[in-house]
């Protein structure tokens, strides 16, 4: 993968030092086609996800989890919703009980509801 440093080096060699694409390819070890792409690109290459990320199995319950977390602001400390309680509550509302082969576990729910993360993804 080409880095920003490579991109800068290739563009400097072509535009400032007036080197040919073939010469740059020989020096850097990259293909001429790649060199051409880097010269045509106005900005360094960035990462783009190929397809949108799919929601995990807790996705359909995201709204319900958000509502339970919103209630925590008004509740006393000892009565707040914790990850195990939220997990049991959404199991009552239709989340299938996990088996060892299932992707939904309490750990997955706890990770989603960690104190650092106030919202569920």
C-alpha positions in Angstrom: 0.0 0.0 0.0 1.3 3.4 -0.8 1.6 5.9 2.0 1.3 9.7 2.0 5.1 9.9 1.9 5.2 7.8 -1.3 2.5 9.9 -2.8 4.4 13.1 -2.0 7.7 11.6 -3.3 6.1 10.5 -6.6 4.4 13.9 -7.2 7.6 15.8 -6.3 9.6 13.7 -8.7 7.2 14.3 -11.5 6.2 17.9 -11.1 9.3 19.5 -9.5 12.1 17.3 -10.7 10.5 16.8 -14.2 11.2 13.0 -14.2 9.4 10.7 -16.5 6.8 8.2 -15.2 9.1 5.3 -16.4 12.0 6.7 -14.5 10.0 7.2 -11.3 8.7 3.7 -11.6 12.2 2.4 -11.9 13.4 4.3 -8.8 10.4 3.5 -6.6 9.7 0.0 -7.7 6.0 0.8 -8.3 4.2 0.0 -11.5 3.9 2.8 -14.1 0.1 2.5 -13.9 0.3 3.2 -10.1 2.6 6.1 -10.7 0.1 7.5 -13.2 -2.7 7.2 -10.7 -0.7 9.0 -8.0 0.2 11.8 -10.4 -3.5 12.2 -11.4 -4.7 12.1 -7.7 -5.1 15.6 -6.2 -5.1 14.3 -2.6 -3.3 11.4 -0.9 -5.2 8.0 -1.0 -7.6 7.5 1.9 -9.4 4.4 3.2 -12.9 3.8 2.0 -15.1 1.0 3.3 -16.3 -1.2 0.4 -19.8 -1.7 1.7 -21.7 -0.3 4.7 -21.1 -2.1 8.0 -24.0 -4.4 8.9 -25.6 -4.0 12.3 -24.8 -6.8 14.7 -27.5 -9.0 16.2 -28.3 -6.4 18.8 -29.1 -3.9 16.0 -32.9 -4.4 16.1 -32.9 -3.6 19.8 -30.8 -0.5 19.5 -33.8 1.8 20.1 -34.9 0.0 23.2 -31.4 0.0 24.6 -31.1 3.7 24.0 -34.4 4.3 25.9 -33.2 2.3 28.8 -29.9 4.2 28.9 -31.7 7.5 28.7 -33.6 6.5 31.9 -30.3 6.2 33.8 -29.9 10.0 33.9 -32.9 10.3 36.2 -32.4 7.2 38.4 -30.5 7.0 41.6 -27.1 5.3 41.4 -28.2 1.9 42.8 -31.3 1.7 40.6 -29.6 2.4 37.2 -29.7 0.0 34.3 -26.6 -2.1 34.1 -25.4 -4.2 31.2 -26.7 -7.5 32.6 -30.1 -6.0 33.5 -30.4 -4.4 30.0 -29.4 -7.8 28.5 -32.1 -9.6 30.5 -34.7 -6.9 29.6 -34.1 -7.2 25.8 -34.2 -11.0 26.2 -37.7 -10.6 27.6 -38.6 -8.4 24.6 -37.6 -11.0 22.0 -33.8 -11.4 21.9 -33.1 -15.1 21.5 -31.4 -16.8 24.4 -27.8 -17.5 23.4 -26.3 -20.9 22.9 -22.6 -21.5 22.5 -22.8 -21.3 18.7 -24.8 -18.0 18.7 -23.1 -14.7 18.1 -25.1 -12.9 20.8 -23.6 -13.1 24.3 -23.7 -11.1 27.5 -20.1 -10.0 26.7 -21.3 -8.6 23.4 -24.1 -6.7 25.1 -21.7 -5.5 27.9 -19.2 -4.3 25.3 -22.0 -2.4 23.5 -23.1 -0.8 26.8 -19.7 0.0 28.3 -19.5 3.1 30.5 -17.1 4.7 28.1 -19.7 4.4 25.3 -22.9 6.2 26.1 -24.6 5.0 23.0 -25.0 1.7 21.4 -23.6 1.2 17.8 
